[in-house]
Amino acid sequence: NFMTINLMREGSAAFKRTLEAVSRELISIQESPAGAFVTTPLTYPGGSAVIVKVSESERNFFVSDFGMGLEEAEAMGVTTISFSRYAHAIADATGTRFDNHSFFVVEASREQLAGAIVAVANASQASVMHTAFRMADKTNETDGLLFARLEIAFKGRPARIIRDAAVAGHSA
């Protein structure tokens, strides 16, 4: 048996280099003429990273999810109206704004920029996750209603209703 010994000490140069490398793996920045796109460590339910766009004005920064949260929700089959209902409440709770398309912070100072990026990313992710959970709840409710109706319709008949029946092959 070989034993691995970690020789990095907290505060050592190797430890600092390791943490810097990890931070670059967690967050990346891609610049474009429209601004910088910050890939955060957060993910949407579908697995894609939450990305926030940062643009600079003369004195402040504009931070937005550029509609990515809404696009993620729509890809799951959620309507814009359903998503917007939760998004407005989450925007109010996180100190961001939502315009029925994007989460954003209009004027963040340099001192507020990190907080604005975190707030927009969290609001976007939370809205998609909340909508996904709500959609799953509705699917379960619909399945339950269908099962209850089938039980009523076939009550007293020789047919059996099996909730989680195994079906072999797609043609069956």
JOVENJO-V435804 format. One record per backbone hydrogen bond with DSSP energy under -0.5 kcal/mol. CO is the residue of the C=O (numbers start at 1). NH is the residue of the N-H. E is the energy in kcal/mol with one decimal. If there is no record, write none. Layout:
BEGIN
co:CO nh:NH e:E
co:CO nh:NH e:E
END
This chain:
BEGIN
co:3 nh:5 e:-0.5
co:4 nh:6 e:-0.5
co:5 nh:7 e:-0.8
co:9 nh:12 e:-2.6
co:12 nh:16 e:-2.1
co:13 nh:17 e:-2.3
co:14 nh:18 e:-2.2
co:15 nh:19 e:-2.3
co:16 nh:20 e:-2.3
co:17 nh:21 e:-2.3
co:18 nh:22 e:-2.4
co:19 nh:23 e:-2.4
co:20 nh:24 e:-1.6
co:21 nh:25 e:-1.3
co:22 nh:26 e:-2.0
co:23 nh:27 e:-2.1
co:28 nh:39 e:-2.9
co:29 nh:31 e:-0.5
co:30 nh:37 e:-3.0
co:32 nh:35 e:-1.4
co:35 nh:32 e:-2.2
co:36 nh:38 e:-0.6
co:36 nh:54 e:-3.1
co:37 nh:30 e:-2.4
co:37 nh:39 e:-0.7
co:38 nh:40 e:-0.6
co:38 nh:52 e:-2.4
co:39 nh:28 e:-1.4
co:42 nh:50 e:-2.5
co:44 nh:47 e:-2.4
co:48 nh:44 e:-2.8
co:49 nh:51 e:-0.6
co:50 nh:40 e:-2.5
co:52 nh:38 e:-3.5
co:53 nh:64 e:-2.5
co:54 nh:36 e:-2.9
co:55 nh:62 e:-3.1
co:60 nh:57 e:-3.2
co:61 nh:108 e:-2.7
co:62 nh:55 e:-2.7
co:63 nh:105 e:-2.3
co:64 nh:53 e:-3.6
co:65 nh:68 e:-2.7
co:67 nh:71 e:-2.2
co:68 nh:72 e:-2.5
co:69 nh:73 e:-2.3
co:70 nh:74 e:-2.8
co:71 nh:75 e:-2.0
co:72 nh:76 e:-0.8
co:73 nh:76 e:-0.9
co:73 nh:78 e:-2.1
co:74 nh:77 e:-1.6
co:79 nh:83 e:-2.3
co:80 nh:84 e:-2.8
co:81 nh:85 e:-1.8
co:82 nh:86 e:-1.2
co:83 nh:87 e:-2.6
co:84 nh:88 e:-2.3
co:85 nh:89 e:-0.9
co:86 nh:90 e:-2.4
co:87 nh:91 e:-2.7
co:88 nh:92 e:-2.1
co:89 nh:93 e:-1.9
co:90 nh:94 e:-1.9
co:91 nh:95 e:-1.0
co:91 nh:96 e:-1.7
co:97 nh:104 e:-2.2
co:101 nh:70 e:-0.5
co:102 nh:99 e:-1.6
co:103 nh:65 e:-2.0
co:104 nh:97 e:-2.3
co:105 nh:63 e:-2.3
co:106 nh:108 e:-0.5
co:108 nh:61 e:-2.3
co:109 nh:113 e:-1.0
co:110 nh:113 e:-0.6
co:112 nh:116 e:-2.5
co:113 nh:117 e:-2.5
co:114 nh:118 e:-2.2
co:115 nh:119 e:-2.7
co:116 nh:120 e:-2.6
co:117 nh:121 e:-2.4
co:118 nh:122 e:-2.8
co:119 nh:123 e:-2.4
co:120 nh:124 e:-2.5
co:121 nh:125 e:-2.5
co:122 nh:126 e:-3.0
co:123 nh:127 e:-2.2
co:124 nh:128 e:-1.8
co:125 nh:129 e:-2.8
co:126 nh:130 e:-2.9
co:127 nh:131 e:-2.4
co:128 nh:132 e:-2.5
co:129 nh:133 e:-2.6
co:130 nh:134 e:-2.5
co:131 nh:135 e:-2.4
co:132 nh:136 e:-2.2
co:133 nh:137 e:-2.3
co:134 nh:138 e:-2.3
co:135 nh:139 e:-2.1
co:136 nh:140 e:-2.3
co:137 nh:141 e:-2.5
co:138 nh:142 e:-2.7
co:139 nh:143 e:-2.5
co:140 nh:144 e:-2.2
co:141 nh:145 e:-2.4
co:142 nh:146 e:-2.4
co:143 nh:147 e:-2.3
co:144 nh:148 e:-2.4
co:145 nh:149 e:-2.4
co:146 nh:150 e:-2.4
co:147 nh:151 e:-2.3
co:148 nh:152 e:-1.9
co:149 nh:153 e:-2.7
co:150 nh:154 e:-2.3
co:152 nh:155 e:-0.9
co:154 nh:157 e:-2.0
co:160 nh:162 e:-0.6
co:161 nh:163 e:-0.5
co:162 nh:165 e:-0.8
co:169 nh:172 e:-0.7
END
